Structure formats: structure tokens, C-alpha cells
Amino acid sequence: MKIKNNIAVSENGFVFNPASGESFTTNQVGLEMLNLMRKGTKKEAIIAAITEKFEADTGVIERDLNDFSEMLKQYHLHQHEES
């Protein structure tokens, strides 16, 4: 899971896509997920990190990450992974 390199993400959850000029906001959990994705962190490691940091249920975090990832794809913020 990786976010495009040119996507700007602020400390308070403001996300800007310079390619389209669109901007978005996310909550603290989404911001943490984005930051981990930007580092190229694997899905399982993201789930573990979010679960620990926010003391949440693993199943809920996995579902939220899948939903969030799909939303990022819809907004063309995802970087295509090479095979």
C-alpha cells in the first residue's frame, strides 16, 4: 500500500493532490494510515500499528483500512504497485 509521492499531507489531516488541485481532510486515524502508507508500510503492519496506537479492535481497523484504501483509489491518490 503506497500513496503517490507528490501528495501533500499536513500534520492536521489536510491532504492535497497537486495533479488534480483537489484537497481532502481526514481524521487522526486516517492521518496515521496515510503516513504509514507513504512510508510503504505493508497492510498487516499498518493494522498492527493502528490497533496498538488507538487501542482498537483489529477487525474494525482492518475493515476501516480496506474502506480507506478504496476511497484513496477512487480519488487517484494510490500509487500503482509494481508486480
ABEGO torsion letter per residue (X at the ends): XBBBAABBBBAAGBBBBAAAGBBBBBBAAAAAAAAAAAAGBBAAAAAAAAAAAAGBBAAAAAAAAAAAAAAAAAAGABBBBBX
